[in-house]
Amino acid sequence: MTRDPVTKADQASERAGRRPGAAVVTLDGAGSLASTAATTLAERVARGRAARAVAPRSSHAEWRARTDRMDPVEILERQAQERVPELIPIRYGRMAASPFAFYRGAAAIMAADLADSPVSGLTVQLCGDAHLMNFGAYAGPDRRLVFDVNDFDETLPGPWEWDVKRLAASVTIATREIGRPESYVRRATLAAVRGYRDRMRDLAEQTNLGAWYARIDVEKLRDAMPDETLRDEVQQMIADAGQRDRFRSLQKLTEVRDGTRRFVDEPPVIARLSPEHEETVREILTRYPPSLPRSYQAILARYTLADVAHKVVGVGSVGLTAFVAFYTGRDDADPFFLQLKEARRSALEDHLPKSRKATPGQRVVDGQQLMQATGDIFLGHVRGRSGRHFYVRQLTDMKWSADLARMSRRGLGLYVWLCGEALARAHARSGDRIAIAGYLGGSDRFDEAVADFAAAYADQNRADYEALLAAIGSGRITARSL
């Protein structure tokens, strides 16, 4: 079967011509769902191909810092003004650990850099921070392990190329950091982009429902591996995910104190709350369930809230208010954990049309539900009485994250390819997958261009990382390591 949607589109056009009444659902530039007029498959492919005149595929290789480019440390300092002051040194300390750690916290810097980059004009729901560590595996409601995008703090409608370039640059930066030779770095970066292009072209051939239901089932992935070595690596992913569940959180995050199981107190990473703050968090949690479908409210109601605490998470997210909640079910052997994470305006909103969602929490939740193949049944959002907005999700549910340094060369190659595939599948749910596939085409011209961009931007990221180290060394900012 051909991988090129153009062939099928031309055949369909010749047989039937335009299909009256058909609709193509896309995202408009302002971030709302919009229905465009009916078009044939051939016209949609032609739209993608025509976009090459606006942004030739080779143009994506370009990276040159503007002469008036903002100081990267200043961008971080501006973000810090809206975060918990005592946690900012921890954020800087985590970002100072390595160029890739810096990159993980630098979504706002890259968004500013991409604002003037070539784009095709085709819009999707963006992850907004599609680096290698924001992909992974988790258990869907059917308890099968799926591989997907798993971070949506910055999600917003925008040019699909932005996510692809952030992913590609992360591959270059990360593989350099773990000591891979430049030849491997280039191949790995190309693999991620090729994974995206091939998957998008595959999805362009599928029916609308087929593309919507598409998912990367990890067990099926294991069984499809061509040799025992890769099968073993995927099996290890499954085994690791099985151990990272709510029972492990029970052991790591809680302890029995005076006959009652409570969160451990290990500040600043996880810390007890004052009685006033604990009451506030408990009250917020009572107002969160209405954001869930009624069937999920019913199961949540069977759990009793036992304790809450503050917990620092991630790299880029450090400084945002985040809490964890511990519930008990039928007995003490039935634990359940939620995470409340503050949602603010996306870093992309400085450069793209503002979100039309009612709250930042709704922006995150709606974006995640639109992009993920299957998701957390307890994903919801709530507004605190102080005006802060939160999204809520399960803390641990068979979640697996890659340890890039421990992966074999082939295993890492598979991982970056999967990230590209997962990103394409996520984009196809909101954008015109047929037009994007038409733009990408069957050659590797786009892949090579983005790999060139990634190499150049990795150099820029290192320079920005060194600027952070210089700011720490001069005392301009304070960093703290945990």
N, C-alpha and C positions, 0 to 999 in steps of 0.2 A: 504494500500500500504506500502510495506517495506521501511524503511528509510535507509537500508544498500545497497550501490551501488554494493557491492560484489556479492550479489545474482543476480542482473540483469546482471552484467558483466560476471559471469560464464555462465548464460543461453545464452547470446549473443555469447560468445565464442564457446559454444557447437554447436550452430545453424549455425554460419557463419564463425567462425575462424577469421583470420586476414583480415582486410579490405584494399585491395590494394588502394593506392592513398590517404587515409585519412591522415590528418596532425593534430598534436597537437601543438598549439601555446603557448609558454612559454617565460619567460624572462631568458636570460643567465646571468651569473655572472657579466658581464661588463655593463649590463643595456640596451642592445638592444633586440628588438624582434627577436626571433629565432624560426624556424620551425623544429621540430624534426621528425624523421622517423615515419611512421604509426605504431600504436600499437592498440591492442584491449583494450576494457574496462578492461578485466581481467588483462592484462599486466600492465596497469596503476595502478590498485589497488595493484597489486603485488609490483610495484615499491614503492608505499607508505608504504606497510607493510615491505618491505625489509629495508627501512630507519630506522625502529625501531632497527635494529641491530647496526646501526651507532649511533643513539641517542635514546635509550629506552625512552618511554614516561615518565617513573618514573624519568629519569635523569633531567627533567626540574624542579624538586623541588630544585635543587642545587643552593645555593648562598653562596659563600665565597669570601670575598674581598681578592684580591691578596696582597701579602706582599709588592709589589712595586706599589700598586694602587696610581694613581696620586691624589694629593690634590684637592678636588672638587672645592675649591675656586680658585685655580690656573687655572683650566679649564675655569671658568667663567671670570677670568682676561684675559686669552688669547682671548676669544671671544670679550671682551670689546675693545681690541686693534683695531678691525675692525669696531667699532660702533661710533656713534656721542658722543664725550666725555661728553658733558654737560647733556646728557640723561642717562648716565650709573648709576648715583646715584638713579634715579627714578626706573630703573630696579631692582637694589639691594633693594630699599625700598619696591617695590611690592613683590619681592621674600621673603623678611624678614617677611611678614605679617603672614605666617603660614607654616607648613610643606607641605601642598598641594600647596600653592602658590609657594613655592620653587620648588617643583616637576615640576610644569608647566613650569618653566624656565630652567629645568635641563636636557633637552633632550641630550645635548652633554655629560653630566656626565654618564647618563645611557647607551648611545651608547658605551662608553668606557668600561663600566662594562659588557655589553652583548657581546663584541667582542670575548670573549673566552668561551661563553656559548654553550651548546649542540645544534646542529641544524640538521635537517633532510636532508638538502641539496636541499630542494624544495624552489624555489625562486618565489617571487611575487613582484609587485610594492608596496613598503611600504609607508604608511603615514609618518612614521618616528617619529611621536609625537602623538601617538594614546591614549592620556589621555582623561578622561571623559568629559572635557570641550571643546574638539575638535570634538565633535559630536553635532548635533542639527538638526533643521528643517529649511527649506527654500522653497521658491516657485520656482518650475520648470518653464520652458517656457510655459507649458500648464496651469500655474497658480494654479496647485494643489500642496499642501504641501507635501514635501518628507522629510524623516529622513535619515541622511547620515553622513559620515565623512565630516568635513568642514574646515580642516586646512592642508596645504600641503607644508609649508615652507621647511620641511626637507625631502620631498619625494625622494625616491631612490629605485632601485631594491635591494632586499636583502631577508634574511630569514624571512618567515612569522611569525615565533615564536617571533621575536623581537617586532612586533606590539602587539601581543597577551599579551606578558608579560608586556609591558608598560601599556596597558589597565588594566590588572588585578591588577597590583601594584597601579594604580591610584584609583581603586575602594577601595582597602584596606585602602589606605592613607586617601581618602576623607571621607569614612564612619566612620573611627575612629575619624576624626577631628570633625564631626558633632555630636559626642557623641553616636553613635550606639554601643550596646554591642558586644563583640567579636563574639558571636554566630551569630549575624546578619551580621557582617563584613564578616565572612567566607562564609555564605550563599550567600551574594551579590556577592562576588568575584567568587564563583563557578557558579553563575547564568550568569555572563558575559562570562565566558569561555564556559559554556554549550551552551549559545546562539550562540557562534561562531561555536562550533562543530556541533550542530544540523543543523544550517543553511548551513554549508559547506556540510554536508551529504545530505541535501535536494537538494542543487544545483548540487551535483554530479549526481543526478538522472534526472536532466533536460537536454533538448537539449542545444546545444551551444548557439543558439539564445535565448532560454528561460532563461538561466542563465544570458545572457548579458542584456536582457530587465528587469530583476528582479529589483524591487524597493520597498521601504517601504512607501506606500501611507498612510499618517497620517489619512485621513478621513476613509479609509477602515480599518485601525487599530482601530480607535474608534468604528466603527460598529461591529468589531469582539471581542471586550472586553466582558468577561464573566459576568460582573456585572456592576451595575450602578456607583459604586464608581470609578472604573478605567475608565469607559466611560467619566465620568465627568472630570477626570484629563487630559485625552487626548483632550477633548473638550476645556479645559482651555489652553492647548498648542496651539490649533488652534486659539483661540481668541487672545492670547498674540501675536502670530506671525502676525496676521492681523493688529495689532496696530503698529508693528515695521516696518514701511515702509518709503518710501521717503518723505511722507508728515510729518511724525514725525521728520525726520532729518531736514526738512525745518524749523520746529518750534524750535528744540533744537540747531541747529548748525548755523543758520543764523539770521540776523537782518536787518532791513531797516535803512540805515545810509545815510543822505543827499539825500534821495529819491531813493537810490539804495540798493538792497538787496545784502548783502555780508556776508561772514563768520564772526561769532563773534570772538573777540580777547581775549582769555583766556589762555595765556601761563602759563606753558609749554604744557598743554594738547592739545590746539588748538591755533595756533598763526598765525598772519599775516606774510607775507613774504616781504622781501625788494623788491623794484622794479626790481632789477637785478635777484633775485631768482624767482620772480613771472614770469618774462619773460622766464626763463629757463624751468620752469615747464610747462608753456603754450606751449612752443616749443616742449617739449617731447610729450605732448598730441597730437600734430599734426602728430607725426610719429607713434603713437600707432595703429590707425585704420587698417593699412594693415595686422596686425596680426590676424584680424578677418575675418570670411567668408564674402563675398561681401554682402550678404543679411543683415547681421547685421551692416556692415558699412553704409548701406543705412539708417537704422533707426537712427543710431548715428548721421549721418549728418544732421538730422532734428532738432537737439538740438544745442543751442549756448552756448559756454563756458562763464560763467558769473564771476567766481571767483575761486581762488585756495588758499589753506592754508596748513600749516604743522599740522599734528595731530598724537599724540602718541597713540599707540594701543597695547593691549595685555599685557602679562607679559614677556614671552620669547622673544618677538619681540621688546621690548623697546630698543632703541638705533639704530635700523635700520631706515634709512630715509623713511619717509612715508608722503604722501600728500593726500589731498582730493580735489576734483574738483566739482564745482556746475554748473549745466547747467540749462537753461530754454528752454521749448519747444514751444508749440503753444501760450502760454501766461504765466503769472507769476504763474498760478495755475497748471502748468505742470513741476514740478521740477524733476531733475535727478542728481544722485550723483555717482561719481566714486572714487575709492581709488587706489592710486599708492603706492605700497609697495616694498621696496628694496628687491631684491633676491640675496643671496650670495650662496656660496657652502654649500651643506647640511652638518650638523654636523656629519652625518653618513659616509661622504666621508673620514674621518680619519681612518675608520675601514672596509670599503667596497670598491669595485672597483669604481673609479671615474665615475661621470656621463659622458655619451657620448653626451649629448645634447649640442647644439652650445653655449647656454648661460644659466646662472642660471634661468633667467626668463622663458625660454622655458622649462627647467627642471620642474619647478613648474606647469606651465600650462599643459604640456603634462601629468604629473603625475596625476593632478586633473582630467583631462578629461578621463584618463584611469580608474580611480578608482570610480568616482561618477556615479551614475545611470543616473542622468540628471543634467545639470549644468547651470551656468550663461552664457547667450549668449554674454555678453560683456567681458568675460575673455580673456585677451590677454597679450602680453609682449612687451617690448621696451627697447632699450639701450639708456641711456642718453649720452650726448656729453662728459661728464666727465669720461665716462667709467663705471659708475654705471648701474646696470641692475634692471629693475622693472617688476613686473607683475601688471596687472590692472584688477579690478573687480568692480562690483556694491558695493557701500558702504552698503546700506540697501535694502533688497528686501524680506520682510516678514520673517526675520531671527529670529529664536527662540533659546535661550540657556537656559539650565537647571539652576534652583536655587535649588541646592541639599538640602540645609538646610530646605527649605520649603516643600519639597516633603514628602508625607506620606511614611510609610515603604513599602507598596505595590507599590506605584507609583515609588519610587526609584528602587525597584526590577525590575519593568517593564523597567525602563530607562536603567539600566545597561545591561539587557538582549538585548534590542534593539541595544545598542552600539556593543555588541558582534555580533549580526546578521548583522548589517551594515558593520562591519569590514570584516566578512566572505564574504559578497556579493562583497565588493570592491576587496578583494584578488582574488576571483574567476574569475574576469574579466581579470586578467593577468597571474595567475599561473595555474598549473594543478590541478583543483579542485577535480578531481577524485583521483589522487595520494594523495593529502592532506587528503581527506576524508578517504582513505584507511589507512593512517598513524594514524589518530585520532581514528578510530574504533568506536565501539558501546558502549564501557564501559566508566566509568568516570575516568579512570586511568590518562589520560592527565589533566583533569580538576583539580583533587586533587593535582597533582604535581605542576601545575602552581599556585594554591592557596597557596601551601606551599612556593613557591618562592616569591609570592607577600607579604606574611606576613614577610618573612625574609628581603626582599628588602625595605619594609616600615620602618623597624627598621634602615636599612642603610640610607635611605633618611632622617630620623629624625636626625641621627648623622651628616649627611652632612649639614642639615639645621642649626643645632647648631654650626657647624664650620663656617657657614656664619655669624651667630649672633656674634660669638667670633671675627671674622675678623672685623666686624663693631664696636664692642666694643673696640677693640684694636687700632682702627684708621687705620688699614691696608687698608680698603676700606671705602668709604663714601656712606651712604644711605640717601635717601630723600623720605619722605612720602608726598603724595598730599592730 
